[in-house]
Amino acid sequence: MEAIEQYVIDFVRELRTERNLRQEDIAYILDVKPSFIGNVESTSNIAKYNLKHINKLADHFGLSPQDFLPKKPL
């Protein structure tokens, strides 16, 4: 897994945790199965968030898609 992919996954996980949300809640926001979120958060799985997912999450939480990315290249 690339560092940028892990950064996004960690950002979403932290956002989820800070807001006391379950994986199922993120799945609902993204209109995906809850197992997808578990797969994304598992280091042994290749599932990842895509730009559409980031855009939906940014919209839902009132953030910019840029907030999900690091300030500098990794």
Backbone as JSON, one array per atom type, in Angstrom:
{
  "sequence": "MEAIEQYVIDFVRELRTERNLRQEDIAYILDVKPSFIGNVESTSNIAKYNLKHINKLADHFGLSPQDFLPKKPL",
  "N": [[0.85, -1.18, 0.0], [0.49, 2.21, -0.79], [1.93, 5.15, 0.73], [0.33, 7.45, 0.6], [-2.22, 6.39, 0.25], [-2.57, 5.05, 2.68], [-2.52, 7.23, 4.37], [-4.93, 8.58, 3.75], [-6.79, 6.61, 4.51], [-6.21, 6.44, 7.26], [-6.9, 9.05, 8.0], [-9.68, 9.08, 7.55], [-10.47, 7.06, 9.31], [-9.72, 8.21, 11.75], [-11.37, 10.49, 11.75], [-13.85, 9.2, 11.82], [-13.66, 7.93, 14.31], [-13.34, 10.12, 16.07], [-15.83, 11.28, 15.86], [-17.47, 9.43, 16.92], [-18.5, 7.38, 15.27], [-19.57, 4.41, 13.59], [-18.2, 1.8, 11.51], [-20.27, 1.03, 9.91], [-21.75, 3.37, 9.73], [-20.15, 5.04, 8.15], [-20.19, 3.5, 5.87], [-22.88, 3.77, 5.16], [-22.98, 6.51, 4.52], [-21.37, 6.51, 2.26], [-22.73, 4.81, 0.63], [-22.11, 2.08, 0.39], [-21.36, -1.38, 1.1], [-21.11, -2.38, 4.54], [-19.0, -4.14, 4.97], [-17.1, -3.32, 3.15], [-15.9, -1.04, 4.27], [-14.65, -2.16, 6.48], [-12.84, -3.75, 5.1], [-11.29, -1.78, 3.84], [-10.1, -0.58, 6.06], [-8.56, -2.62, 6.99], [-5.28, -3.79, 7.06], [-4.48, -5.92, 5.6], [-5.93, -6.09, 3.31], [-6.77, -5.11, -0.04], [-8.58, -3.12, -0.63], [-9.55, 0.27, -1.09], [-10.23, 3.78, -0.48], [-11.72, 5.85, -2.97], [-11.64, 8.73, -5.19], [-14.29, 9.56, -5.48], [-15.44, 8.58, -3.12], [-14.02, 10.11, -1.23], [-14.92, 12.66, -1.91], [-17.68, 12.43, -1.31], [-17.55, 11.99, 1.48], [-16.3, 14.36, 2.31], [-18.26, 16.23, 1.6], [-20.38, 15.38, 3.25], [-19.33, 15.81, 5.85], [-18.8, 18.49, 5.82], [-16.32, 19.35, 4.92], [-13.37, 20.03, 2.95], [-12.36, 18.21, 0.05], [-9.63, 18.34, -0.09], [-8.82, 18.32, 2.55], [-8.53, 15.7, 3.22], [-6.14, 14.91, 2.33], [-2.53, 14.89, 2.56], [-0.52, 17.8, 3.4], [1.88, 18.03, 2.07], [3.68, 16.17, -0.45], [4.03, 12.65, 0.04]],
  "CA": [[0.0, 0.0, 0.0], [1.23, 3.46, -0.86], [1.8, 6.0, 1.91], [-0.8, 8.36, 0.4], [-3.44, 5.61, 0.48], [-2.68, 4.82, 4.12], [-2.83, 8.53, 4.97], [-6.37, 8.81, 3.59], [-7.48, 5.63, 5.35], [-6.03, 6.86, 8.65], [-7.67, 10.27, 8.21], [-11.1, 8.73, 7.64], [-10.65, 6.3, 10.55], [-9.65, 9.18, 12.85], [-12.61, 11.27, 11.66], [-14.91, 8.3, 12.28], [-13.49, 7.72, 15.75], [-13.61, 11.4, 16.76], [-17.28, 11.57, 15.81], [-18.15, 8.26, 17.49], [-19.24, 6.69, 14.22], [-19.19, 3.02, 13.32], [-17.91, 1.52, 10.11], [-21.56, 0.99, 9.23], [-22.17, 4.74, 9.47], [-19.39, 5.49, 6.99], [-20.72, 2.75, 4.73], [-24.15, 4.4, 4.79], [-22.67, 7.78, 3.87], [-20.77, 6.22, 0.95], [-23.6, 3.9, -0.09], [-21.39, 0.83, 0.15], [-21.59, -2.37, 2.15], [-20.24, -2.19, 5.7], [-17.78, -4.95, 4.86], [-16.11, -2.56, 2.38], [-15.17, -0.17, 5.2], [-13.76, -3.06, 7.21], [-11.75, -4.13, 4.19], [-10.42, -0.61, 3.66], [-9.35, -0.34, 7.29], [-7.7, -3.77, 7.24], [-4.01, -3.66, 6.34], [-4.24, -7.1, 4.78], [-6.85, -6.07, 2.18], [-6.37, -4.1, -1.03], [-9.65, -2.14, -0.82], [-9.16, 1.64, -0.74], [-11.16, 4.83, -0.84], [-11.4, 6.52, -4.23], [-11.97, 10.16, -5.15], [-15.73, 9.69, -5.26], [-15.66, 8.37, -1.68], [-13.49, 11.28, -0.53], [-15.83, 13.77, -2.18], [-18.91, 12.22, -0.53], [-17.25, 12.2, 2.89], [-16.05, 15.79, 2.49], [-19.56, 16.88, 1.55], [-21.16, 15.0, 4.44], [-18.75, 16.38, 7.06], [-18.54, 19.92, 5.65], [-14.89, 19.54, 4.72], [-12.9, 20.05, 1.57], [-11.63, 16.98, -0.3], [-8.2, 18.57, 0.2], [-8.57, 18.01, 3.96], [-8.26, 14.27, 3.34], [-4.82, 14.66, 1.76], [-1.45, 15.58, 3.29], [-0.14, 19.12, 2.88], [3.03, 17.84, 1.2], [3.77, 14.79, -0.96], [4.63, 11.66, 0.96]],
  "C": [[0.89, 1.23, 0.0], [0.96, 4.32, 0.37], [0.59, 6.94, 1.8], [-2.13, 7.64, 0.66], [-3.65, 5.38, 1.96], [-3.04, 6.12, 4.84], [-4.33, 8.8, 4.92], [-7.17, 7.87, 4.49], [-7.4, 6.04, 6.81], [-6.84, 8.11, 8.96], [-9.15, 9.95, 8.4], [-11.36, 7.97, 8.94], [-10.64, 7.26, 11.75], [-10.91, 10.04, 12.89], [-13.78, 10.46, 12.21], [-14.86, 8.14, 13.8], [-13.83, 8.98, 16.55], [-15.1, 11.7, 16.84], [-18.13, 10.41, 16.3], [-19.03, 7.55, 16.47], [-18.7, 5.27, 14.06], [-18.82, 2.89, 11.84], [-19.2, 1.52, 9.31], [-22.06, 2.39, 8.88], [-21.44, 5.3, 8.25], [-19.88, 4.78, 5.74], [-22.03, 3.36, 4.24], [-23.92, 5.71, 4.03], [-22.18, 7.54, 2.44], [-21.64, 5.33, 0.07], [-22.85, 2.66, -0.57], [-21.75, -0.14, 1.27], [-20.64, -2.13, 3.31], [-18.94, -2.99, 5.61], [-16.7, -4.22, 4.06], [-15.27, -1.69, 3.31], [-14.21, -1.0, 6.03], [-12.58, -3.49, 6.36], [-10.78, -2.98, 3.98], [-9.54, -0.43, 4.89], [-8.42, -1.51, 7.66], [-6.41, -3.64, 6.41], [-3.74, -4.85, 5.43], [-5.15, -7.15, 3.54], [-6.46, -4.94, 1.22], [-7.43, -3.03, -1.27], [-9.18, -0.76, -0.34], [-10.29, 2.6, -1.08], [-10.74, 5.41, -2.19], [-11.83, 7.98, -4.12], [-13.46, 10.42, -4.94], [-16.07, 9.54, -3.78], [-15.21, 9.61, -0.9], [-14.42, 12.47, -0.71], [-17.12, 13.64, -1.37], [-18.68, 12.47, 0.96], [-17.02, 13.68, 3.18], [-17.37, 16.55, 2.52], [-20.36, 16.61, 2.82], [-20.66, 15.72, 5.69], [-18.44, 17.87, 6.94], [-17.06, 20.24, 5.53], [-14.6, 19.7, 3.23], [-12.26, 18.69, 1.26], [-10.13, 17.12, -0.01], [-7.85, 18.22, 1.64], [-8.18, 16.56, 4.17], [-6.86, 13.91, 2.85], [-3.76, 15.39, 2.58], [-1.11, 16.91, 2.64], [1.01, 19.03, 1.88], [3.05, 16.41, 0.69], [4.45, 13.87, 0.05], [5.66, 10.83, 0.21]]
}
